[in-house]
Amino acid sequence: MSVDGRRIRIAPASLCLVFAALTAFTACDRRPGGAERARPNDNRVAAGVLHEKVLTLQLEARRGLWYPDADDGPGLMMEMFAEAGQAPQNPGPLIRVTAGTRIDVTVRNALRDSTLVVYGLHTRPSAVDDTIQIAPGATRALSFDAGTPGTYFYWGTTTHNAVVDRSGIDSQLHGAFIVDPEGGVSTADRVFVLGSWTGPRNRDGINPELRVINGLSWPHTEKFAYDVGDTVRWRWVNPTDSPHPMHLHGFYFDVTNRGSWAADTVVGDTEARSVVTEMPLSGGTFSMRWIPDEPGRWLFHCHLAFHMSFYLRAEVGPYPRDPVATNPMTDMASAMRGMVLPVTVRPGRSSARRASTIDGARDIRLIAQAAPGRYRQGDFVADEMAFVRQAGDVPPAADSVPESSSLLVLRRGEPVRITIVNRTRAPTGVHWHGIEVPSYSDGVAGWSGSGASMAPMIAPGDSFVAAFTPPRAGTFMYHAHSNESFQVNLGLYGALLVVDSARYDPSHERIIILGSGGPEGARSARINGRLVPDTVRMTVGETYRIRLVEIVPDWTIRVALTRDDSVVHWRALAKDGAELPRSAQRFHSAAFVTGAGQTMDFEYRPTAPGLMRLDVAQRTGLWKTHLPIRIEE
């Protein structure tokens, strides 16, 4: 299993694999003698003492026992920040003040065997390389003005690694730093700090790993409840070693700010604002606002499959004997781990509902198929999977699995009833990614729905009906939302278009699906279902809409459209199915970094015949592939 530069080997199913015994700086004993227990920090209470626009704060860096699975899980001995005289916190103490506040802070390095380097304790904005260094046992005092309002963070390292390489003993040494506009600290928003930890590899080649939000892993992350019509404001901080495409089920949200630990920028009219997935890079931040308009249970989570995987555990424990169809996946919601937030939306005073079952709805039959043993990587053998749309009354042959799942083309405002039939050996569920559906049809078995109405898993041999009316035209996707590290990697994903019939012209559209390279997040990607993709053809002088669907489950990738080794320009049209405002539909370089769970529409008009290519590469260079494009007269 691989996640954005880190390889986790899954051995043959006949072996019972266990996670590594952790090194000296970790401890899996629930109650090691004399160790100080760290507290999870929900970032609701600001640290320090504020008096007449001066915040006085005493920080310490020291070791504590971190319990990411709350009190019933194992503890890890980690380096964390604390207020003097109080327990360590993960994330560290929240610094939150208004603009114009002076901050007087002391930082004591209680890690007596390591020099502490601290970033982010300075006036905003500033350079990303502004640091202070504190010798073992020493204390430094600083005084600075808070600076420009925004979402920031501070972080420390004892390994002298950059933030993009920080994954071990000092990976939890960070805290949020919020500067509010003058007039008072906001109580109407919430602050979330992402966390990542990777333990040492054991003799079976397995790294124990964790991904957390405010120090906790699902199902122990904080639960949220709102009423229809509430305005929800969240701030997100990413001090981890990788990007995280953060996806909201059921609703669009507006990105209001983007930044880093050193600077924050208001999102202007020339950028994508209304999205269902936003990806802060390592060291990045963003702020978002959304208004729920549909009751039910929903999720907000990182869309890298492994970052919400059953396998994110610190304890020593066995892998399932059959990781593709394992029994723990019978309850999809509890089988998830990691970067997942649950959100319940109550009806409030609203009686409006998204249309579901409607007389005369268009019927579609979608079959989850499997070809047994088609995937072989060394000793590992797995089924290849795909969703196949049934044509007519006769279902496809049981082992008929195309190279890519069927393209679904729906019409805006036309109700559909999609019957999903599961002919694989694994329980599953289907998420209609980016589509504003009723909660019961959202696809997270054991969670989607409202009240006592809860969507069941789709057991092998069983079926489920998702009924909804797509409200907007755009480029979307659908995919398995269960055991995604295997099911999506094995092929259970596809492109979904919602179109206005008067504007839809398939001859001038090109759909490009960037998907999994195979089980275990193989070191490659499939383009339109193939490791060696077919050539895409376009004609000189014609204008094309390029619909790009990114569902590579476990990698963030670099994409570039090139000609003669030079990156060309194209015009941005839409993000996550939402048309960009005219001011944002600009021509720009056709090169960017993207992550799973995002769609993008671009306009391109070739001006001369010849060969082009869409280069697709893992973000840090572990692998690359490309799609050939031929421009014809």
DRENMARVEX-298007 format. One line per 10 residues: number of its first residue (from 0); their letters; for each residue x, y, z of C-alpha. Coordinates in nm, 3 decimals, padded with zeros to 5 digits. Example, Ala and Ser with C-alpha at 12.3 -4.5 7.8 and 13.67 -1.06 7.14 Angstrom:
0	AS	01.230,-00.450,00.780  01.367,-00.106,00.714
This chain:
0	MSVDGRRIRI	00.000,00.000,00.000  00.146,00.337,-00.103  00.057,00.687,00.000  00.218,00.985,-00.168  00.578,00.875,-00.152  00.556,00.612,00.118  00.534,00.242,00.040  00.357,-00.009,00.265  00.392,-00.365,00.141  00.095,-00.601,00.161
10	APASLCLVFA	00.228,-00.956,00.168  00.030,-01.256,00.038  -00.303,-01.315,00.203  -00.182,-01.650,00.338  00.049,-01.469,00.576  -00.075,-01.306,00.895  00.104,-00.971,00.901  00.145,-00.755,01.207  00.245,-00.396,01.251  00.587,-00.298,01.378
20	ALTAFTACDR	00.683,-00.289,01.740  00.751,00.077,01.787  01.095,00.221,01.860  01.218,00.366,02.186  01.039,00.697,02.135  00.698,00.526,02.118  00.512,00.312,02.362  00.210,00.088,02.305  00.161,00.014,02.674  -00.161,00.184,02.779
30	RPGGAERARP	-00.015,00.306,03.110  00.363,00.331,03.100  00.497,00.426,03.440  00.559,00.796,03.493  00.464,00.909,03.142  00.261,01.230,03.111  -00.064,01.190,02.920  -00.122,01.442,02.641  -00.465,01.594,02.588  -00.635,01.625,02.249
40	NDNRVAAGVL	-00.690,01.991,02.168  -01.018,02.086,01.999  -00.888,02.442,01.946  -01.182,02.608,02.119  -00.987,02.774,02.402  -00.705,03.018,02.333  -00.385,02.977,02.535  -00.210,03.237,02.751  -00.332,03.545,02.939  -00.463,03.846,02.747
50	HEKVLTLQLE	-00.451,04.189,02.913  -00.488,04.525,02.736  -00.392,04.397,02.391  -00.093,04.201,02.520  -00.096,03.819,02.520  00.144,03.658,02.765  00.216,03.293,02.688  00.462,03.036,02.821  00.518,02.744,02.584  00.717,02.429,02.649
60	ARRGLWYPDA	00.826,02.150,02.415  00.829,01.816,02.592  00.734,01.451,02.552  00.395,01.309,02.636  00.178,01.005,02.570  -00.057,01.068,02.281  -00.376,00.861,02.249  -00.510,00.910,01.893  -00.787,00.655,01.949  -00.895,00.822,02.273
70	DDGPGLMMEM	-00.863,00.635,02.601  -00.929,00.290,02.457  -00.632,00.291,02.220  -00.254,00.256,02.258  -00.034,00.551,02.346  00.262,00.690,02.153  00.542,00.881,02.324  00.579,01.194,02.112  00.719,01.546,02.126  00.445,01.809,02.169
80	FAEAGQAPQN	00.392,02.164,02.287  00.232,02.254,02.620  00.157,02.557,02.828  00.388,02.578,03.130  00.241,02.383,03.421  -00.013,02.202,03.203  -00.023,01.872,03.015  00.110,01.851,02.658  -00.153,01.900,02.389  -00.198,01.762,02.039
90	PGPLIRVTAG	-00.222,01.987,01.853  -00.033,02.234,02.067  -00.189,02.530,02.251  -00.401,02.754,02.032  -00.268,03.106,01.986  -00.565,03.325,01.897  -00.565,03.705,01.914  -00.698,04.006,01.726  -00.491,04.221,01.494  -00.300,04.484,01.688
100	TRIDVTVRNA	-00.221,04.248,01.977  00.136,04.217,02.100  00.245,03.865,02.186  00.501,03.811,02.460  00.597,03.443,02.452  00.864,03.230,02.612  00.953,02.890,02.470  01.129,02.638,02.691  01.294,02.334,02.538  01.237,02.056,02.790
110	LRDSTLVVYG	01.369,01.801,02.538  01.711,01.777,02.697  01.867,01.567,02.421  01.761,01.778,02.121  01.796,02.130,01.988  01.452,02.272,01.909  01.395,02.477,01.592  01.064,02.669,01.595  00.892,02.825,01.293  00.596,03.063,01.296
120	LHTRPSAVDD	00.639,03.270,01.613  00.660,03.607,01.440  00.453,03.888,01.292  00.237,03.792,00.994  00.309,03.796,00.708  00.673,03.688,00.711  00.922,03.460,00.540  00.873,03.084,00.569  01.234,03.041,00.686  01.208,03.270,00.994
130	TIQIAPGATR	01.309,03.053,01.291  01.435,03.052,01.646  01.667,02.786,01.785  01.660,02.673,02.146  01.927,02.454,02.303  01.832,02.157,02.523  01.702,02.283,02.859  01.713,02.648,02.748  01.438,02.913,02.721  01.392,03.187,02.461
140	ALSFDAGTPG	01.175,03.497,02.498  01.013,03.676,02.205  00.788,03.979,02.163  00.612,04.062,01.837  00.293,04.209,01.694  00.036,03.960,01.564  00.014,04.123,01.222  -00.238,04.065,00.942  -00.560,03.866,01.013  -00.554,03.509,00.885
150	TYFYWGTTTH	-00.511,03.137,00.954  -00.155,03.034,01.041  00.036,02.787,01.255  00.361,02.744,01.443  00.567,02.428,01.442  00.889,02.282,01.573  01.141,02.023,01.474  01.415,01.836,01.657  01.515,01.633,01.352  01.594,01.945,01.144
160	NAVVDRSGID	01.362,01.819,00.871  01.154,02.048,00.653  00.779,02.032,00.703  00.746,01.806,00.395  00.977,01.546,00.556  00.845,01.563,00.911  00.670,01.236,00.996  00.828,01.079,01.305  00.905,01.177,01.664  00.847,01.551,01.610
170	SQLHGAFIVD	00.551,01.518,01.370  00.300,01.640,01.633  00.506,01.942,01.742  00.272,02.213,01.610  -00.022,02.438,01.696  -00.269,02.674,01.527  -00.210,03.051,01.524  -00.519,03.258,01.436  -00.526,03.635,01.396  -00.880,03.776,01.392
180	PEGGVSTADR	-00.975,04.118,01.258  -00.993,04.392,01.518  -01.321,04.388,01.702  -01.291,04.058,01.888  -01.193,03.694,01.864  -01.448,03.499,01.662  -01.655,03.232,01.836  -01.848,03.140,01.522  -01.579,02.931,01.352  -01.380,02.619,01.428
190	VFVLGSWTGP	-01.011,02.545,01.383  -00.881,02.205,01.269  -00.518,02.092,01.261  -00.428,01.789,01.052  -00.172,01.545,01.189  00.037,01.264,01.041  00.273,01.007,01.193  00.476,00.723,01.040  00.649,00.463,01.255  00.957,00.261,01.169
200	RNRDGINPEL	00.928,-00.029,00.925  00.926,-00.378,01.071  01.079,-00.697,00.931  00.772,-00.753,00.713  00.821,-00.413,00.552  00.518,-00.251,00.719  00.511,00.105,00.855  00.247,00.173,01.121  00.085,00.505,01.035  -00.173,00.750,01.169
210	RVINGLSWPH	-00.369,01.041,01.020  -00.564,01.260,01.261  -00.774,01.576,01.296  -00.711,01.780,01.612  -00.512,01.488,01.751  -00.779,01.218,01.708  -00.862,00.951,01.450  -01.214,00.852,01.337  -01.436,00.727,01.495  -01.303,00.935,01.787
220	TEKFAYDVGD	-01.291,01.267,01.600  -01.532,01.536,01.717  -01.892,01.506,01.598  -02.069,01.810,01.456  -02.437,01.900,01.428  -02.589,02.196,01.244  -02.933,02.307,01.134  -03.038,02.362,00.775  -02.956,02.723,00.694  -02.670,02.762,00.942
230	TVRWRWVNPT	-02.356,02.937,00.820  -02.059,02.712,00.898  -01.705,02.852,00.905  -01.404,02.622,00.935  -01.030,02.691,00.930  -00.788,02.416,00.825  -00.417,02.389,00.901  -00.184,02.132,00.741  00.154,02.100,00.918  00.197,01.743,00.790
240	DSPHPMHLHG	00.439,01.596,00.537  00.187,01.562,00.252  -00.107,01.737,00.083  -00.460,01.638,00.183  -00.753,01.672,-00.061  -01.034,01.748,00.188  -01.378,01.652,00.056  -01.725,01.750,00.180  -02.012,01.513,00.106  -02.341,01.654,-00.013
250	FYFDVTNRGS	-02.261,02.025,-00.037  -02.038,02.281,-00.203  -01.832,02.510,00.016  -01.668,02.844,-00.055  -01.293,02.874,00.001  -01.246,03.223,00.145  -00.871,03.219,00.219  -00.563,03.020,00.126  -00.216,03.044,00.278  00.066,02.889,00.480
260	WAADTVVGDT	00.207,02.917,00.830  00.369,03.247,00.725  00.105,03.426,00.513  -00.267,03.426,00.433  -00.447,03.554,00.122  -00.813,03.629,00.062  -00.939,03.427,-00.237  -01.022,03.671,-00.516  -01.260,03.668,-00.807  -01.000,03.511,-01.037
270	EARSVVTEMP	-00.974,03.185,-00.840  -01.192,02.880,-00.785  -01.402,02.939,-00.475  -01.702,02.704,-00.482  -01.572,02.346,-00.454  -01.639,02.008,-00.295  -01.268,01.926,-00.250  -00.985,02.158,-00.144  -00.625,02.039,-00.115  -00.386,02.227,00.117
280	LSGGTFSMRW	-00.026,02.139,00.034  00.219,02.047,00.307  00.250,02.360,00.521  -00.070,02.505,00.375  -00.388,02.648,00.525  -00.735,02.738,00.404  -01.061,02.878,00.539  -01.405,02.771,00.419  -01.770,02.866,00.457  -02.075,02.656,00.374
290	IPDEPGRWLF	-02.450,02.655,00.435  -02.615,02.311,00.467  -02.949,02.293,00.290  -03.032,01.924,00.327  -03.081,01.721,00.648  -02.896,01.398,00.704  -02.561,01.252,00.802  -02.257,01.356,00.600  -01.879,01.332,00.605  -01.582,01.564,00.559
300	HCHLAFHMSF	-01.260,01.371,00.502  -00.925,01.346,00.329  -00.980,01.178,-00.006  -00.649,00.990,-00.013  -00.780,00.638,00.038  -00.514,00.534,00.287  -00.570,00.848,00.497  -00.919,00.723,00.586  -00.829,00.356,00.584  -00.900,00.071,00.823
310	YLRAEVGPYP	-00.524,00.010,00.828  -00.435,00.336,01.006  -00.343,00.200,01.346  -00.063,00.237,01.595  -00.129,-00.085,01.782  00.023,-00.421,01.698  -00.247,-00.617,01.519  -00.303,-00.850,01.224  -00.404,-00.758,00.875  -00.721,-00.937,00.759
320	RDPVATNPMT	-00.648,-01.263,00.579  -00.845,-01.138,00.280  -00.799,-00.758,00.264  -01.030,-00.719,-00.037  -01.341,-00.876,00.121  -01.267,-00.871,00.491  -01.541,-00.907,00.750  -01.456,-00.585,00.943  -01.574,-00.394,00.638  -01.935,-00.503,00.700
330	DMASAMRGMV	-01.980,-00.177,00.890  -01.823,00.072,00.650  -01.851,00.371,00.882  -01.674,00.209,01.176  -01.419,00.044,00.947  -01.284,00.384,00.844  -01.000,00.545,01.037  -00.802,00.864,01.016  -00.894,01.204,00.876  -01.274,01.185,00.889
340	LPVTVRPGRS	-01.523,01.427,01.048  -01.891,01.329,01.090  -02.153,01.600,01.033  -02.524,01.573,01.112  -02.755,01.833,00.960  -03.089,01.876,01.138  -03.400,01.997,00.953  -03.436,02.308,01.165  -03.733,02.513,01.042  -03.689,02.405,00.683
350	SARRASTIDG	-03.924,02.155,00.518  -03.740,02.158,00.184  -03.591,01.828,00.070  -03.386,01.716,-00.228  -03.601,01.518,-00.465  -03.541,01.142,-00.443  -03.796,00.885,-00.561  -04.014,01.044,-00.831  -04.264,00.881,-01.063  -04.122,00.851,-01.411
360	ARDIRLIAQA	-03.758,00.862,-01.299  -03.505,00.730,-01.549  -03.393,00.379,-01.449  -03.026,00.285,-01.471  -02.880,-00.051,-01.370  -02.516,-00.044,-01.264  -02.336,-00.368,-01.183  -02.020,-00.397,-00.976  -01.825,-00.670,-01.157  -01.509,-00.863,-01.072
370	APGRYRQGDF	-01.266,-01.069,-01.279  -01.107,-01.310,-01.027  -00.729,-01.313,-01.009  -00.669,-01.077,-01.301  -00.436,-00.854,-01.097  -00.103,-01.017,-01.012  00.189,-00.837,-00.847  00.451,-01.078,-00.723  00.280,-01.309,-00.475  -00.021,-01.082,-00.441
380	VADEMAFVRQ	-00.329,-01.180,-00.645  -00.649,-00.975,-00.654  -00.965,-00.933,-00.858  -00.994,-00.658,-01.116  -01.319,-00.466,-01.068  -01.535,-00.219,-01.257  -01.885,-00.074,-01.260  -02.067,-00.182,-01.576  -02.389,-00.020,-01.691  -02.632,-00.284,-01.805
390	AGDVPPAADS	-02.759,-00.237,-02.160  -03.106,-00.380,-02.214  -03.250,-00.668,-02.015  -02.950,-00.900,-02.021  -02.675,-00.842,-01.760  -02.311,-00.870,-01.869  -02.123,-01.196,-01.820  -02.021,-01.248,-01.459  -01.648,-01.192,-01.519  -01.688,-00.923,-01.788
400	VPESSSLLVL	-01.474,-00.636,-01.659  -01.384,-00.355,-01.900  -01.065,-00.154,-01.863  -01.262,00.134,-01.714  -01.603,00.163,-01.552  -01.896,00.282,-01.760  -01.933,00.653,-01.826  -02.263,00.775,-01.681  -02.427,01.071,-01.856  -02.723,01.219,-01.667
410	RRGEPVRITI	-02.937,01.519,-01.757  -02.971,01.818,-01.530  -03.309,01.823,-01.355  -03.404,01.471,-01.468  -03.466,01.230,-01.176  -03.286,00.895,-01.184  -03.312,00.565,-01.001  -02.975,00.389,-01.014  -02.987,00.027,-00.903  -02.640,-00.090,-00.798
420	VNRTRAPTGV	-02.601,-00.468,-00.811  -02.298,-00.611,-00.631  -02.153,-00.913,-00.814  -01.816,-00.891,-00.639  -01.716,-01.089,-00.329  -01.677,-00.771,-00.121  -01.942,-00.558,00.050  -01.951,-00.212,-00.102  -02.127,00.124,-00.132  -02.128,00.388,-00.407
430	HWHGIEVPSY	-02.069,00.760,-00.350  -02.190,01.010,-00.611  -01.899,01.245,-00.565  -01.993,01.612,-00.596  -02.360,01.545,-00.671  -02.608,01.707,-00.432  -02.806,01.396,-00.340  -03.035,01.305,-00.048  -02.828,01.171,00.241  -02.966,00.817,00.217
440	SDGVAGWSGS	-02.825,00.787,-00.136  -02.484,00.934,-00.048  -02.315,00.594,-00.035  -02.150,00.553,00.307  -02.295,00.229,00.441  -02.373,00.240,00.811  -02.379,00.620,00.813  -02.567,00.784,00.523  -02.930,00.871,00.594  -03.115,01.046,00.873
450	GASMAPMIAP	-03.277,00.935,01.196  -03.336,00.561,01.197  -03.308,00.548,00.819  -02.953,00.436,00.750  -02.811,00.315,00.420  -02.702,-00.050,00.441  -02.396,-00.197,00.283  -02.445,-00.362,-00.053  -02.357,-00.720,00.030  -02.229,-00.960,-00.237
460	GDSFVAAFTP	-02.529,-01.067,-00.443  -02.743,-00.781,-00.309  -02.850,-00.445,-00.456  -02.928,-00.088,-00.351  -03.123,00.191,-00.520  -02.982,00.544,-00.519  -03.249,00.793,-00.621  -03.181,01.160,-00.685  -03.223,01.452,-00.924  -02.894,01.617,-01.030
470	PRAGTFMYHA	-02.944,01.994,-00.992  -02.651,02.123,-01.199  -02.457,02.036,-01.511  -02.089,01.951,-01.465  -01.811,01.695,-01.446  -01.835,01.454,-01.151  -01.733,01.102,-01.056  -01.872,00.800,-00.877  -01.673,00.546,-00.678  -01.683,00.280,-00.409
480	HSNESFQVNL	-01.693,00.428,-00.060  -01.583,00.119,00.129  -01.237,-00.026,00.180  -01.123,00.226,-00.081  -00.756,00.134,-00.053  -00.851,-00.185,-00.234  -01.186,-00.136,-00.407  -01.104,00.195,-00.579  -00.750,00.076,-00.651  -00.900,-00.235,-00.813
490	GLYGALLVVD	-01.122,-00.031,-01.044  -01.452,00.063,-00.875  -01.463,00.423,-01.000  -01.593,00.605,-01.305  -01.671,00.942,-01.464  -02.017,01.094,-01.431  -02.137,01.383,-01.645  -02.448,01.590,-01.585  -02.535,01.776,-01.903  -02.775,02.027,-02.050
500	SARYDPSHER	-02.885,01.870,-02.375  -02.870,02.198,-02.568  -02.506,02.259,-02.472  -02.365,01.905,-02.470  -02.155,01.823,-02.775  -01.963,01.495,-02.724  -01.764,01.544,-03.046  -01.595,01.850,-02.894  -01.534,01.702,-02.550  -01.250,01.486,-02.426
510	IIILGSGGPE	-01.287,01.300,-02.097  -00.962,01.208,-01.925  -00.986,00.988,-01.614  -00.674,00.965,-01.400  -00.724,00.651,-01.193  -00.550,00.379,-00.997  -00.259,00.181,-01.135  -00.367,-00.132,-00.951  -00.388,-00.291,-00.605  -00.180,-00.156,-00.319
520	GARSARINGR	-00.169,00.184,-00.489  00.078,00.057,-00.749  00.350,00.296,-00.859  00.169,00.419,-01.166  -00.168,00.552,-01.276  -00.416,00.437,-01.533  -00.539,00.693,-01.783  -00.886,00.616,-01.913  -00.853,00.271,-01.762  -00.522,00.175,-01.925
530	LVPDTVRMTV	-00.160,00.170,-01.813  -00.070,00.239,-02.178  -00.354,00.469,-02.281  -00.499,00.511,-02.628  -00.407,00.827,-02.817  -00.654,01.114,-02.788  -00.721,01.292,-03.118  -00.819,01.653,-03.181  -00.847,01.871,-03.492  -00.667,02.197,-03.564
540	GETYRIRLVE	-00.887,02.502,-03.512  -01.160,02.321,-03.318  -01.237,02.420,-02.958  -01.257,02.135,-02.706  -01.379,02.101,-02.350  -01.134,01.878,-02.163  -01.297,01.713,-01.862  -01.030,01.592,-01.621  -01.136,01.347,-01.346  -00.874,01.278,-01.075
550	IVPDWTIRVA	-00.937,00.964,-00.867  -00.585,00.821,-00.821  -00.656,00.696,-00.469  -00.322,00.720,-00.289  -00.108,00.978,-00.464  -00.101,01.349,-00.525  00.017,01.412,-00.878  00.161,01.671,-01.113  -00.023,01.721,-01.441  00.105,01.915,-01.744
560	LTRDDSVVHW	-00.020,01.947,-02.101  00.292,01.985,-02.317  00.399,02.032,-02.677  00.765,02.007,-02.780  00.854,01.977,-02.409  00.691,02.315,-02.336  00.380,02.359,-02.124  00.092,02.510,-02.322  -00.188,02.735,-02.196  -00.555,02.656,-02.166
570	RALAKDGAEL	-00.862,02.828,-02.022  -01.011,02.717,-01.692  -01.388,02.656,-01.711  -01.502,02.467,-01.402  -01.388,02.304,-01.077  -01.563,02.008,-00.910  -01.860,02.042,-01.145  -01.920,02.411,-01.064  -01.872,02.661,-01.347  -01.616,02.926,-01.257
580	PRSAQRFHSA	-01.728,03.289,-01.258  -01.635,03.468,-01.580  -01.358,03.659,-01.401  -01.193,03.327,-01.311  -01.219,03.171,-01.658  -00.867,03.277,-01.749  -00.597,03.135,-01.973  -00.308,03.001,-01.769  -00.028,02.748,-01.777  -00.158,02.392,-01.815
590	AFVTGAGQTM	00.050,02.260,-01.524  -00.064,02.202,-01.165  -00.064,01.969,-00.864  -00.386,01.783,-00.789  -00.519,01.510,-00.562  -00.793,01.249,-00.550  -01.154,01.363,-00.555  -01.121,01.664,-00.784  -01.255,01.736,-01.132  -01.148,02.022,-01.357
600	DFEYRPTAPG	-01.278,02.144,-01.692  -01.056,02.330,-01.938  -01.095,02.474,-02.284  -00.824,02.413,-02.542  -00.799,02.504,-02.911  -00.506,02.346,-03.098  -00.355,02.571,-03.363  -00.113,02.340,-03.546  -00.089,01.968,-03.627  00.152,01.745,-03.442
610	LMRLDVAQRT	00.197,01.545,-03.122  00.120,01.662,-02.769  00.109,01.478,-02.438  -00.054,01.504,-02.101  00.223,01.424,-01.852  00.110,01.269,-01.524  00.366,01.214,-01.247  00.363,01.139,-00.876  00.428,01.466,-00.692  00.775,01.374,-00.562
620	GLWKTHLPIR	00.885,01.188,-00.875  00.834,00.821,-00.780  00.661,00.744,-01.108  00.533,00.909,-01.424  00.322,00.825,-01.725  00.162,01.017,-02.009  -00.133,01.036,-02.245  -00.041,01.087,-02.614  -00.248,01.346,-02.800  -00.243,01.378,-03.181
630	IEE	-00.353,01.703,-03.343  -00.475,01.649,-03.699  -00.556,01.883,-03.987
